[in-house]
């Protein structure tokens, strides 16, 4: 299993509501929640940009650092995996799935097919289960349809595993409400400690307590 992760300039689209250090904290918190969900199902490799320190995680994982962009890094990893005889299925799980559960991991692993895709909101691909070494990732733009079309061109049996929790990758400020409503782990506790609360004012679903928002002094 491989979890791509980038700590440097993490979650830049959350800049309107989180400071750079807070975005890094949230990225690590979501990674910890993902690692909790995938624990016990085999070796986990974090595929990171250079400079990542696995000691921050408090869990045993293998860390592979790469200076390549996401697609090139993943496809290079797949090629190395292929080179050792493809001993087992390869599952790719995005690191920002703060709502992921072990049931979702069991669900995708139990889905038949040469390739199993889990769609994210907006056309992304949040998990990919690869059982055929010819498959390669295409994480650009609307990646779900690209992965689907690529698998079909190869003549592979491609199936879909859909889950609300898997579909909720946390990228935009409005996504934080999903963690406050449905989260169970480290990311939820972090957001609470930073002063985020749910709202029901007809305009916003969540907001930050101004008394706990250090960005207020910037305006």
N, C-alpha and C positions, 0 to 999 in steps of 0.2 A: 504494500500500500504506500502511496506517495502523496504527500500534502505540500503543494507549492506554497511558499510563504515569502513575503517581502516586508521587512521591518522598516527600512529606510523610506522616509516620506510615505509612511503607511496611511491608507485611508484618506487620501488628500481631499476627496469630495465631502468629508466631514469637517473640513476646516471652518465653515461658518459657525459650528457649535462646539468644536473641540480644539484645544491648543495642540501643537505638534507632539509634545510629550504625552498628552492624554490620548491622542490617536494611536501612538505606539503602545500605550498601556492597553487600549481596547483591542488592538490587533493581537497582542499577546494573550489577552483574556479569551478572545474568540478562538484562538489556536488551542488554548488549553481545553476549552469546551469541546472542540472537535476531537482532540486527542482522547478525551474521556469517552466520547461516543464510539471511537474506533478501538479502544483498548480491548485486548483479549482476542483479537481476530487475526493476529499475525504481526510480522515485522512492519514497523511504521518508519518510513523515511521522510524527513522534512527536506524538501528541495528549496534551498534558500539562496538569496543573494549573498555575496561575500560579506563577512562581518557579523553574521548571526551567532549568538552564543546560546547553545542549547541548555546551559545551566540555569537559565531563567525559567525553564519550564517545570522543573521539579519532577520530571518523569524520564524514563529511559526510552530514547528514540535514537535512530541513526540520522545523522545530519550530513547532507551532501550540498556543498556550496557551488554555485555556478554564476559566472558573470554574464551568461546568455539571457536573452529575453525569454518570456514564459514558454512560447511554443518550442523554440530551439532547445531550451533546457529540458522540457518534458520529453521531446522526441529523442534527444540524446540519451535520456534516462531509459526510454523504451528500447532503444537500440542496444544499450548495455544489458538490459534485462533479457532481451532476445539472445544476446551473445552467450548467456550462461545456460541456455537450453530452455528458456521459458518454463521454469519449474512450477509455476502456479498462476492463477489469475492476477492481473494487476488492476488495482482500484485507485483512481485519482479522486481525491476529495479536496475541494477548495477550503481554504483556512478561515473563511469568514462566515461559516455556517453556524452561527451562534445558537440556533435552535435544533441542531442535529441531535438525533437520539440513536441508541443502539438498535432500536427497531428499524430505523431507516437503513442502517448498514446491513442488517439481516435481510431486509427487503430487497435491496439491490443485489446482494450476493445470491439470493434465492431466485432471481429472475433469469430465465434461460436466454441464450443468445450469444453470438460471437462478440457483440458489443452491446452494452446496456448504457443508455444515456439518461441522466436525470436533469430535466430542464430547470433553469432559473427564470425568475421574472425578467421580462424584457428580451428574452431570446438567448440568454446565456446558457452555459452548461456547467452545473455545479458538482456533478459527479459523473465519472466515466468508468465503467467496468470493461476491461479489455481482456478478451480470451483468445484473440487471434493476433499474432505478432506483426501482421501487415498493417494494422491500424496505426494512424498517427493523429495527433491533436491539431486543431485548427482554431485556436483561441484568438480570434479577431472578429470584431463586429458581432453579428448575430450568430454566435458559434454553434448553437444547437442545430440549426438547419445545415450548417457546413459539415458538422460531424455526421449528421444523418445522411446527407448526400454522399459524403466521402465513403462511408461504410457501404452504402448501397452500390456505389460504383465498383467497389472491390468485390461485390457479390456476397457480402457477409450478411448473416442474419442479425439484424439490429432491432433491439427492443427498447422500451422506455419504462423507467421506474419514476413515477411522479409522486411527490409528497409536498404538502404545504410547507413543512419545516425545511425540507431540502431546497425548496424554491426560494426561500427567504435569505439571500445573501445580503449582508449589511454594508451598504455603500453610501446611501444618502441620509441626511438628517432625519427625514421622515421614517426611515427604516428603524430608527432607535425605538420607536413605539412598539414594534414587533417584539423586540427583546424585553421591554418592560411588561408586555402582556403575556408572552409565551415563554420567555427565557426561564432557565432553571439553574444556571451555573455561574461561572466566574464573571462573564460579561454582564449579566444582570446585576450582580452585586457591585461591580465597578460603576455602572451607570447610576445606581442608587447613591453610591458614595460621592459621586460627582454632582449630585443634586438634581438629577433628572426625575421628573414625575409625569404621570399621565394627566392629560387634560380632557375636558369635554366641553369646549367652548364653541364648537361648530366650525372652528377654523384650523386649530392645531390639535394633534393627538398627544403630543408630549412637549415639554419645555423644561428648561433648566432654572432652578431656583437662583435668582440673581445674586443672592447673598453668597452663593458658592460658585459663581462664574467669574474667574479671574480676567476674562476678556472685557468685562465691563469698563475697566480702567483705561482701555485702549480707545474709547470713544469720547 
